[in-house]
């Protein structure tokens, strides 16, 4: 979960896509360990879902992580977003029960960014 201090933390990186005056998508990643980053947020405004904004944001994040010498990205996906990440090359590592809704599970995923991997 992002906090205000993350915005001044040099280990955190953000990308925003605007269609003035509206923010239509963004992501946030932060350094988790020496070569691993967490995708803490990837959001696309509902009217822009399915219009490549999410794909552009995710590809930008992967390129950035590689530039920062990262080898993998980990993330948590809600059930409706899991297929998007799987299509992008992520692999499900485990499932986690929602804290607010005990019948809902989130997938924990990993994307390896090696030469031939996602």
Secondary structure, 3 states (H helix, E strand, C coil): CCCHHHHHCCCEEEEEEEECCEEEEEEEEEEEECCEEEEEEEEECHHHCCCCHHHHHHHHHHHHHHHCCCCEEEEEECCCCHHHHHHCCCEEEEEEECCCCCCCEEEEEEEECCCCCC
